[in-house]
Amino acid sequence: MPRDYRVVEGAKLGGSFDIGNDRSVLGELSLLGSETSLYLHDPKFIHIQDDGARCIHGVLHDRTKVTVLGSSVLTSLGSATRNDGCFHYAELMPAYVVSGGHHLSADVAEITKVIMHVDDAEDIFHDPDAMGHAIDPQALIGQLVAANEEFIGRTIPTGPSPEIAYFTGRIELADVATTIGRVRVFHRPESSHPLSTREVGMRNRTLVEISFPEPRLLDNALDAVMGLLRFLAILAGRPPNLAGIWLETVRGDAGMPLDLYWTHPPDRPAKWEERRPHPLEILIHVVEEPGRFATVLSNWLAADAGRIEARLRFASGFEQQRSFSIERLIGAANMFDILPDDAFRAVEPLDMDVLQARTRARTEFRALPESPGRNSVLDALGRLGRPTLRSKVLDRATLVSRALKEPLLDLELVTDEAVRCRNYFVHGTAGGFSYAENGDIVTFFTSALEFLFAASDLIDAGWDIAAWRGRGSVLAHPFNRVLHGWDVHATRIRKLRLERKDRTS
């Protein structure tokens, strides 16, 4: 799936662009990431409005067809004089540039397939035996050379130091039916030219493909991509960057997908970047556990619609990697509160005496004049009988602790203090100890809440966390770092709370 090397970062591409009313003007497309622009110019007056900038078709000078989508208008109309001549211009800032053998429609659902390569793909889908070098090439070189001699019809001389590189030939790694379509993971090896004497070898990329059951518009296709990227981020321990993305459509030629240039792609912040994923710690080994991978991926995506708000909150924190803030801590706690009710065990119904007391209290407070205090009590009465944030976090944490088969030390204490910490920064209520003097524990609370949220989410989908934990760790994945430091932090939290209690008693 080679990228069209004429449409790459930094390129300046000239051509003609259709601006409506059967009119084409000259333009230059500058691909500069978030500063990508389309500069249009013509001797006649140009005025581009927002509607007209939504989808512009163009043909580059080399006859490549480009579709410029989702543009914002930087300069809707302008004019200038050069060399005693006047011309008019407009400048747009595109969201997407699609290039290839045909144009893409903004209004007609025609995307049937998305293929992408992410920078961590070869670690996420680690396949150590796919490629290699012969351990004893001297014993094999004669047979290989003889086969080639018969094919090309001439003698091939050999020497005392042969080298043999190989690809085993297994292309397919996974093919999973999901709610977004069929998700396929496969190798795409590329060999050097067979007649090259300067460089001989193979380069492999592991690609991920989504085949949609029905054609989609670009935005809908990218929604599916984003959902899958969020899943891969959890497996790897950091968000992946898109290294390439291609589109197949109902109009496309076989084997010739369109190239998508995304001006604001999902981008892993480099400043606080996590370590590169280690194959040992990928949460599910696709090559070793294809059935498990299929089950978890299918179930996780099936639950995405119901849990999307909470998962987006998780992703917004997790993508910050080694950068921690109070806002991230608050978000890490709040995402438990916006999970749907079916993510939690049923709450025991209230006793009749409590129900009657709540009814009496509601009647009395509703009779009072409108005030913040009155409304606050009525809100609290409305929540009576519903799970609290503390109980929600503990419920999900207990699921993780049981699945690990090695109970987490002082689980209720840690989760209770994590919520207290969140409440301190939201409401100003007292915590169990000074958070300002123990910033490293506040950071631990954030990582622990994110771990408990994502791990329980995957366990619901069928993940075997105990098997993953049993493979060992080099502390590359943030989940392993949480587990590695859990006992130390739990012991310290208990000590700090006891010290605070002794000082105040």
C-alpha positions as CSV (number, residue, x, y, z in Angstrom):
1,M,0.0,0.0,0.0
2,P,2.6,2.6,-1.0
3,R,1.9,6.2,-0.3
4,D,1.8,8.5,-3.3
5,Y,5.1,10.2,-2.8
6,R,4.1,13.3,-4.7
7,V,1.6,14.1,-1.9
8,V,3.6,14.2,1.2
9,E,4.5,16.6,4.1
10,G,6.1,19.7,2.8
11,A,5.0,19.4,-0.8
12,K,3.8,22.3,-2.8
13,L,1.4,21.1,-5.5
14,G,0.1,23.2,-8.4
15,G,-3.0,22.5,-10.4
16,S,-6.5,23.7,-11.4
17,F,-9.3,23.7,-8.9
18,D,-13.1,23.7,-9.5
19,I,-14.7,26.5,-7.4
20,G,-18.3,26.0,-8.7
21,N,-20.4,27.3,-11.5
22,D,-18.3,25.4,-14.0
23,R,-15.3,27.5,-13.3
24,S,-11.8,26.3,-12.6
25,V,-8.9,28.5,-11.4
26,L,-5.2,27.9,-10.8
27,G,-4.0,27.1,-7.3
28,E,-1.2,25.8,-5.1
29,L,-1.7,23.3,-2.4
30,S,0.9,23.5,0.4
31,L,0.9,20.5,2.7
32,L,2.3,21.7,6.0
33,G,0.3,19.8,8.7
34,S,-2.0,22.1,10.7
35,E,-0.8,25.0,8.4
36,T,-1.8,23.3,5.2
37,S,-3.3,25.8,2.8
38,L,-4.9,26.1,-0.7
39,Y,-4.0,29.3,-2.4
40,L,-6.3,30.1,-5.4
41,H,-5.7,32.8,-7.9
42,D,-7.2,34.1,-11.2
43,P,-7.3,37.2,-13.3
44,K,-11.1,37.3,-12.7
45,F,-12.8,38.0,-9.4
46,I,-12.8,35.1,-6.9
47,H,-15.1,34.9,-3.8
48,I,-15.1,31.7,-1.8
49,Q,-17.7,31.3,0.9
50,D,-17.8,28.7,3.6
51,D,-20.2,26.4,1.7
52,G,-18.1,26.6,-1.4
53,A,-15.0,25.7,0.7
54,R,-16.5,22.5,2.1
55,C,-15.4,20.4,-0.9
56,I,-13.2,21.5,-3.8
57,H,-12.1,19.1,-6.6
58,G,-8.8,19.7,-8.3
59,V,-6.4,18.2,-10.8
60,L,-2.7,18.6,-10.3
61,H,-0.3,19.2,-13.1
62,D,0.8,15.5,-13.1
63,R,-3.0,14.6,-13.5
64,T,-3.4,13.4,-9.9
65,K,-6.9,14.1,-8.8
66,V,-7.3,15.8,-5.4
67,T,-10.3,16.5,-3.2
68,V,-9.9,19.3,-0.6
69,L,-12.4,18.8,2.2
70,G,-13.6,20.7,5.3
71,S,-11.8,23.9,4.6
72,S,-12.0,27.0,6.7
73,V,-11.7,30.3,4.7
74,L,-8.6,32.3,5.7
75,T,-9.1,34.9,3.0
76,S,-12.4,34.8,1.2
77,L,-11.4,37.3,-1.5
78,G,-8.5,39.5,-2.2
79,S,-6.8,41.3,-5.0
80,A,-3.2,42.4,-5.8
81,T,-1.2,44.0,-8.6
82,R,2.0,42.5,-10.0
83,N,3.9,43.8,-13.0
84,D,1.2,46.2,-14.1
85,G,-1.4,43.4,-13.9
86,C,-4.2,42.8,-11.4
87,F,-5.2,39.3,-10.1
88,H,-7.6,38.0,-7.5
89,Y,-7.0,35.4,-4.9
90,A,-8.5,33.4,-2.0
91,E,-6.8,31.2,0.7
92,L,-8.3,28.2,2.4
93,M,-7.1,26.0,5.3
94,P,-8.2,22.4,4.5
95,A,-9.0,19.7,7.1
96,Y,-8.3,16.8,4.6
97,V,-6.7,16.4,1.2
98,V,-7.6,13.2,-0.6
99,S,-5.5,12.3,-3.7
100,G,-5.4,9.5,-6.2
101,G,-7.1,8.3,-9.4
102,H,-10.5,9.8,-8.7
103,H,-12.3,12.4,-6.6
104,L,-14.1,11.8,-3.4
105,S,-17.6,13.1,-2.8
106,A,-18.5,15.1,0.3
107,D,-22.2,14.3,0.2
108,V,-22.4,10.7,-1.1
109,A,-21.4,7.8,1.2
110,E,-18.8,5.9,-0.9
111,I,-16.0,4.8,1.3
112,T,-16.0,1.0,1.6
113,K,-12.7,0.5,3.3
114,V,-10.0,2.3,5.4
115,I,-6.4,1.0,5.6
116,M,-4.0,2.6,8.0
117,H,-0.5,2.2,9.3
118,V,0.3,3.4,12.8
119,D,3.8,4.0,14.1
120,D,3.6,1.4,16.9
121,A,1.9,-1.3,14.7
122,E,4.9,-3.6,14.5
123,D,5.1,-3.6,18.4
124,I,1.3,-3.9,19.0
125,F,1.0,-6.8,16.5
126,H,4.5,-8.2,17.3
127,D,5.2,-11.2,15.1
128,P,8.8,-12.3,15.8
129,D,8.9,-15.2,13.4
130,A,7.5,-13.4,10.4
131,M,10.9,-12.4,9.1
132,G,14.5,-13.5,9.8
133,H,17.9,-14.6,8.6
134,A,18.9,-18.2,8.0
135,I,21.1,-19.4,10.9
136,D,23.1,-21.7,8.6
137,P,22.9,-20.1,5.1
138,Q,25.8,-22.2,3.8
139,A,23.7,-25.3,4.0
140,L,20.8,-23.7,2.1
141,I,22.4,-21.5,-0.5
142,G,23.1,-24.2,-3.0
143,Q,19.4,-25.2,-3.2
144,L,18.3,-21.6,-3.6
145,V,20.8,-20.7,-6.2
146,A,20.0,-23.9,-8.2
147,A,16.3,-22.9,-8.3
148,N,17.1,-19.4,-9.5
149,E,19.6,-20.7,-12.1
150,E,16.9,-22.9,-13.6
151,F,14.5,-19.9,-13.7
152,I,16.9,-17.3,-15.2
153,G,18.9,-19.7,-17.4
154,R,22.5,-18.9,-16.3
155,T,25.0,-19.9,-13.6
156,I,25.1,-18.0,-10.4
157,P,28.5,-18.1,-8.6
158,T,28.5,-18.6,-4.8
159,G,31.1,-17.8,-2.2
160,P,32.1,-18.8,1.3
161,S,29.9,-16.2,3.2
162,P,26.3,-16.3,1.9
163,E,23.5,-14.5,3.7
164,I,19.8,-15.5,3.4
165,A,16.9,-13.3,4.6
166,Y,13.3,-14.5,4.5
167,F,9.7,-13.7,5.0
168,T,7.7,-16.8,6.1
169,G,4.7,-15.9,3.9
170,R,2.0,-15.6,6.5
171,I,0.2,-12.4,5.7
172,E,-3.0,-12.5,7.8
173,L,-2.8,-11.9,11.6
174,A,-6.4,-11.2,12.4
175,D,-9.8,-10.9,10.7
176,V,-12.6,-9.9,13.2
177,A,-16.2,-9.1,12.6
178,T,-17.2,-6.1,14.7
179,T,-19.9,-3.5,14.9
180,I,-17.9,-1.1,12.8
181,G,-17.2,-3.7,10.1
182,R,-14.5,-6.3,9.5
183,V,-11.2,-5.4,11.2
184,R,-8.3,-7.1,9.5
185,V,-4.6,-7.0,10.6
186,F,-2.0,-8.1,8.0
187,H,1.6,-7.8,7.0
188,R,2.6,-5.9,3.9
189,P,6.3,-6.8,3.1
190,E,8.1,-4.8,0.4
191,S,11.2,-6.2,-1.2
192,S,14.0,-4.3,-2.9
193,H,14.4,-4.5,-6.6
194,P,15.4,-8.0,-7.6
195,L,18.2,-6.8,-9.8
196,S,19.7,-4.4,-7.3
197,T,23.3,-5.0,-6.2
198,R,23.5,-2.0,-3.9
199,E,20.8,-3.0,-1.5
200,V,18.9,-6.3,-1.1
201,G,16.3,-6.8,1.7
202,M,12.7,-6.5,2.8
203,R,10.8,-3.9,4.8
204,N,7.6,-4.9,6.4
205,R,4.7,-2.8,7.6
206,T,1.8,-4.2,9.6
207,L,-1.5,-2.6,8.4
208,V,-5.0,-2.4,9.9
209,E,-8.0,-2.4,7.7
210,I,-11.7,-1.7,8.4
211,S,-14.1,-2.9,5.8
212,F,-17.5,-1.3,6.3
213,P,-20.8,-3.2,5.7
214,E,-22.2,-0.1,4.0
215,P,-20.3,2.7,2.3
216,R,-19.6,5.7,4.6
217,L,-18.9,9.4,4.4
218,L,-15.4,10.5,5.3
219,D,-16.4,11.8,8.8
220,N,-18.2,8.6,9.6
221,A,-15.3,6.5,8.4
222,L,-12.9,8.5,10.5
223,D,-15.2,8.0,13.6
224,A,-14.5,4.3,13.2
225,V,-10.8,4.9,12.8
226,M,-10.8,7.0,16.0
227,G,-12.6,4.3,18.0
228,L,-10.1,1.7,16.8
229,L,-7.1,4.0,17.6
230,R,-8.4,4.4,21.2
231,F,-8.4,0.6,21.6
232,L,-4.9,0.3,20.2
233,A,-3.7,3.0,22.5
234,I,-4.7,1.0,25.5
235,L,-3.1,-2.2,24.2
236,A,0.2,-0.3,23.6
237,G,0.2,2.0,26.6
238,R,0.4,5.2,24.6
239,P,-1.6,6.7,21.7
240,P,-0.3,5.6,18.3
241,N,0.5,8.2,15.6
242,L,-0.9,7.7,12.1
243,A,1.9,7.0,9.6
244,G,-0.4,6.6,6.6
245,I,-4.1,6.2,5.9
246,W,-5.8,5.2,2.6
247,L,-9.4,4.9,1.4
248,E,-11.1,2.5,-0.9
249,T,-14.4,3.6,-2.5
250,V,-17.2,2.1,-4.6
251,R,-15.6,3.9,-7.6
252,G,-12.0,3.0,-6.9
253,D,-9.8,0.9,-9.1
254,A,-8.7,-2.4,-7.5
255,G,-5.4,-2.0,-5.6
256,M,-5.3,1.7,-6.1
257,P,-6.8,3.3,-2.9
258,L,-7.0,7.0,-2.4
259,D,-4.4,8.6,-0.1
260,L,-5.7,10.7,2.8
261,Y,-3.7,13.6,4.1
262,W,-5.1,14.6,7.5
263,T,-4.1,18.1,8.5
264,H,-5.0,17.7,12.2
265,P,-4.6,14.0,12.8
266,P,-4.7,12.4,16.2
267,D,-1.2,13.2,17.4
268,R,0.7,11.8,20.4
269,P,2.3,14.7,22.3
270,A,6.0,14.3,22.1
271,K,7.0,16.4,25.1
272,W,5.9,13.9,27.8
273,E,6.1,10.8,25.6
274,E,5.9,7.4,27.1
275,R,8.5,4.8,26.3
276,R,8.1,2.9,23.0
277,P,5.8,-0.1,23.6
278,H,7.5,-3.3,24.5
279,P,6.1,-6.5,22.8
280,L,6.2,-8.3,26.1
281,E,3.8,-5.9,27.7
282,I,1.2,-5.5,24.9
283,L,-2.1,-6.3,26.7
284,I,-3.1,-8.9,24.1
285,H,-0.7,-10.8,21.9
286,V,-2.4,-11.1,18.6
287,V,-0.1,-13.8,17.2
288,E,-0.3,-16.0,20.3
289,E,-3.9,-15.2,21.2
290,P,-5.9,-14.6,18.0
291,G,-9.1,-15.8,19.5
292,R,-8.8,-13.7,22.6
293,F,-7.9,-10.6,20.5
294,A,-11.0,-11.2,18.3
295,T,-13.3,-11.6,21.3
296,V,-12.0,-8.5,23.2
297,L,-11.9,-6.3,20.1
298,S,-15.4,-7.3,19.0
299,N,-16.9,-6.9,22.5
300,W,-15.1,-3.6,23.2
301,L,-16.3,-2.0,20.0
302,A,-19.8,-3.3,20.6
303,A,-19.9,-1.4,23.9
304,D,-18.4,1.8,22.4
305,A,-21.6,3.6,21.7
306,G,-22.9,3.2,25.3
307,R,-19.5,4.1,26.9
308,I,-18.2,6.6,24.4
309,E,-18.4,9.7,26.7
310,A,-16.5,8.0,29.5
311,R,-13.9,6.5,27.1
312,L,-13.3,9.9,25.5
313,R,-12.7,11.3,28.9
314,F,-10.2,8.5,29.5
315,A,-8.5,9.0,26.2
316,S,-8.1,12.8,26.8
317,G,-6.2,12.0,30.0
318,F,-4.3,9.0,28.8
319,E,-2.9,10.8,25.7
320,Q,-1.1,13.2,28.1
321,Q,1.2,10.3,29.0
322,R,3.8,11.5,31.6
323,S,2.2,14.9,32.0
324,F,0.0,15.0,35.1
325,S,-2.3,17.8,36.3
326,I,-5.2,18.3,38.8
327,E,-7.5,18.5,35.8
328,R,-6.4,15.1,34.7
329,L,-7.0,13.7,38.2
330,I,-10.5,15.1,38.2
331,G,-11.3,13.7,34.8
332,A,-9.9,10.3,35.8
333,A,-12.4,10.2,38.6
334,N,-15.3,11.7,36.8
335,M,-15.2,9.1,34.0
336,F,-16.6,6.5,36.4
337,D,-19.6,8.7,37.0
338,I,-20.6,8.9,33.4
339,L,-20.4,5.1,32.7
340,P,-23.8,3.7,32.0
341,D,-25.6,2.0,34.9
342,D,-25.1,-1.5,33.4
343,A,-21.4,-1.2,34.0
344,F,-22.0,-1.6,37.8
345,R,-23.6,-4.2,40.0
346,A,-27.1,-3.5,41.0
347,V,-27.5,-1.4,44.1
348,E,-29.4,-2.8,47.1
349,P,-32.9,-1.2,47.3
350,L,-33.5,1.2,50.1
351,D,-35.3,0.1,53.3
352,M,-38.9,1.2,53.6
353,D,-38.1,3.4,56.6
354,V,-35.5,5.2,54.5
355,L,-37.9,5.6,51.6
356,Q,-40.5,7.1,53.9
357,A,-38.0,9.5,55.5
358,R,-36.9,10.6,52.1
359,T,-40.5,11.3,51.1
360,R,-41.1,13.4,54.2
361,A,-37.8,15.3,53.8
362,R,-38.6,16.1,50.1
363,T,-42.1,17.4,51.1
364,E,-40.6,19.7,53.8
365,F,-37.8,21.1,51.7
366,R,-39.9,21.6,48.6
367,A,-42.1,23.8,50.8
368,L,-39.2,26.1,51.6
369,P,-38.4,29.2,49.5
370,E,-36.1,28.7,46.5
371,S,-32.4,28.8,47.6
372,P,-29.1,27.1,46.8
373,G,-29.2,25.2,50.2
374,R,-32.8,24.0,49.6
375,N,-31.9,22.8,46.0
376,S,-28.7,21.1,47.2
377,V,-30.6,19.1,49.8
378,L,-33.2,18.1,47.2
379,D,-30.5,17.0,44.8
380,A,-28.9,14.9,47.5
381,L,-32.3,13.3,48.3
382,G,-32.7,12.5,44.6
383,R,-29.4,10.7,44.6
384,L,-30.2,8.6,47.7
385,G,-30.3,5.0,46.7
386,R,-28.1,5.6,43.7
387,P,-24.4,4.6,43.7
388,T,-22.0,7.3,44.7
389,L,-18.7,8.0,42.9
390,R,-16.8,6.2,45.7
391,S,-19.0,3.1,45.3
392,K,-18.7,3.2,41.5
393,V,-14.9,3.4,41.6
394,L,-14.7,0.6,44.1
395,D,-17.1,-1.6,42.1
396,R,-14.9,-1.4,39.0
397,A,-11.7,-1.7,41.0
398,T,-13.0,-4.8,42.7
399,L,-13.6,-6.4,39.3
400,V,-10.0,-5.7,38.4
401,S,-8.6,-7.0,41.7
402,R,-10.6,-10.3,41.4
403,A,-9.5,-10.8,37.8
404,L,-5.9,-10.4,38.7
405,K,-6.3,-13.3,41.2
406,E,-3.9,-11.4,43.5
407,P,-6.1,-8.9,45.5
408,L,-4.8,-5.4,45.4
409,L,-3.6,-4.2,48.8
410,D,-6.0,-1.9,50.7
411,L,-8.2,-1.5,47.6
412,E,-11.0,0.2,49.4
413,L,-8.6,2.6,51.2
414,V,-6.8,3.6,48.0
415,T,-10.0,4.2,45.9
416,D,-11.6,6.0,48.8
417,E,-8.7,8.4,49.2
418,A,-8.4,8.9,45.4
419,V,-12.1,10.1,45.4
420,R,-11.4,12.2,48.5
421,C,-8.5,13.8,46.6
422,R,-10.8,14.5,43.6
423,N,-13.4,16.0,45.9
424,Y,-10.9,18.2,47.6
425,F,-9.9,19.8,44.3
426,V,-13.6,20.1,43.2
427,H,-15.4,21.0,46.4
428,G,-12.7,21.8,48.9
429,T,-13.8,19.0,51.2
430,A,-11.1,17.7,53.6
431,G,-8.9,14.9,52.4
432,G,-7.1,12.2,54.4
433,F,-3.8,14.0,54.3
434,S,-2.0,16.9,52.7
435,Y,-2.0,16.5,48.9
436,A,0.2,19.5,48.4
437,E,3.0,17.8,50.4
438,N,2.5,14.4,48.6
439,G,2.3,15.3,45.0
440,D,3.7,11.9,43.9
441,I,0.6,10.2,45.5
442,V,-1.7,12.5,43.6
443,T,0.0,11.4,40.4
444,F,-0.4,7.8,41.5
445,F,-4.1,8.4,42.1
446,T,-4.5,9.6,38.5
447,S,-2.6,6.7,37.0
448,A,-4.5,4.2,39.3
449,L,-7.9,5.5,38.4
450,E,-7.1,5.4,34.7
451,F,-5.7,1.9,35.0
452,L,-8.8,0.7,37.0
453,F,-11.1,2.3,34.4
454,A,-9.5,0.9,31.3
455,A,-8.6,-2.5,32.8
456,S,-12.2,-3.1,34.0
457,D,-13.5,-2.0,30.6
458,L,-11.3,-4.6,28.9
459,I,-12.1,-7.3,31.4
460,D,-15.8,-6.7,30.6
461,A,-14.9,-7.4,27.0
462,G,-13.1,-10.7,27.8
463,W,-9.5,-9.7,28.6
464,D,-7.5,-12.1,30.8
465,I,-5.5,-9.6,32.9
466,A,-4.0,-12.4,35.1
467,A,-2.4,-14.0,32.0
468,W,-1.0,-10.7,30.9
469,R,0.4,-9.9,34.3
470,G,2.0,-13.4,34.4
471,R,4.1,-12.7,31.4
472,G,6.3,-10.4,33.3
473,S,7.2,-6.7,32.9
474,V,9.9,-4.3,32.0
475,L,7.7,-1.4,33.2
476,A,7.1,-0.1,29.7
477,H,3.3,-0.1,29.9
478,P,1.8,2.4,32.4
479,F,-0.6,-0.3,33.7
480,N,2.4,-2.4,34.9
481,R,3.9,0.7,36.5
482,V,0.7,1.2,38.5
483,L,0.7,-2.4,39.7
484,H,4.5,-2.3,40.4
485,G,4.0,0.6,42.8
486,W,0.6,-0.2,44.2
487,D,1.7,-1.8,47.5
488,V,4.3,0.9,48.3
489,H,1.7,3.7,47.7
490,A,-1.1,1.9,49.5
491,T,1.1,1.4,52.6
492,R,2.1,5.0,52.5
493,I,-1.5,6.2,52.1
494,R,-2.5,4.2,55.1
495,K,0.4,5.7,57.1
496,L,-0.4,9.3,56.1
497,R,-4.1,8.9,57.0
498,L,-3.2,7.4,60.5
499,E,-0.7,10.3,61.1
500,R,-3.4,12.9,60.2
501,K,-5.9,11.1,62.5
502,D,-3.4,11.1,65.4
503,R,-2.7,14.8,65.0
504,T,-6.4,15.7,65.0
505,S,-7.5,13.4,67.8
